[in-house]
């Protein structure tokens, strides 16, 4: 697959999701998806659009998605790892910050991600990365933060009373901290140099971060789990999860790991 094909999907997503946004927000949940989370009509609508467009490509694909699980198209092939709406609670609450994340994975692990695409469904900003070819925002090459200044830290806290104490030593080092509510966008913002560090102490699923993982790597950043462990070997599946620690450069990343290590010792 090529980025142009993913951008075509993104264009349709932005148009149709925004057109029906109010009715999708107000509609009742429709059960649980393959990941175990509640499926809302906005999630299903976005997923249906991606599947329809993928089928039009007439190439063998295996879609791995938060809602439908695993679907083989034309017998299956390279994996299209999909989070239809990343930031569902934002979308349902009226907070204008949510996205669709698509990663193309030619293999069975995160390290095999070859293309990553994230579209901000409100602003229309498109972030993408090509393995070995760099990261881009709306077609313009981007780089992560190059210095080691503690500027902005972003984080995700699924259970605040449990998660925030784990990363409080990191938060306290920064002049600003943000919780945007969309892991895919957090990683995209880090790739463009807008934030310095992104931390997820709880478990993030592979379809949440695969596209963003490639963006961070291709933009010059570092990304591991919260202990510094590699995430490249994590299997592509609906159930695979990991904590995340991403930073704009190696020095920043090392400093964050040192702080977390010291916290454990104390």
C-alpha positions, 0 to 999 in steps of 0.5 A: 500500500501507499500513503496516497491510498491511506490519505484517500481513506482519511479524506472520506473519513473526515467528510462523513464523520463530521457530516454525521457527528451530532447524530453519531454522538447522540446514538446509543452504544451498540455492544462491545467490540473485539477489544472488549471496549464498548462500541459506539456508532461513531466507532462503527461508522469509521471502521465501516468506511475504512473496510469499504475503502480497503475492499475497493483497493482489490489487494489481499489485506488482513484488517485488525481493528478494535471493533471487528477484530480480524477480517481477511480481504481477498484471502488476507495479506499484509496487515492493516492495523486500525483504530477507527476512532482514537479518542472516542470519549473526546468525540462523544463528549464534544471535545474536538480532538480525536483521530483515526489511526492506520498502520500497515504492517508487513509481518507479525510485530510492531517492528514490521510497521512500514506505513503509519497514518493518523488524521485529526478528524476535526482539523483535518491535519494528516500525519504519516510516516514511511519506514526509511522515508521520514515523518510528515505533517500535511506533506511537510517533513517533521522532526522531533525535539532536538534539545533536552529542555523539559518543555511539554509532557503529554500523558494518558491516564486510563485510571488516574488514581493508579496511573498518575502517581506512577508518572508524577515524578516525570510530570513534576519536571516539566513546565507544562503537562497535557492529557489530550485523550488520543494516543495516536495524536500524542505520538504524532505531536511528539513526532512534529516536535510539539511535545517533548515526552509522552508517557502511558503507564497503563496498557496501550493496545497495538492499534493505538500506537503502531502508526505513531510508533513509526512516526516517532522513530522516523522523526528521530525520537525514541520509544520503549515501554515504561521500563525502557524495554523494546516494543518492536517485538510486540505481536500485532493483535487486538489484545497485545498491550504495553506501557509507553515512554516516548521522547524526542531524543535519546538524551531526554529518553534516558533522563526520563528512565533515570527518574522512573528508576530512582522512584522505584528505588525510593 
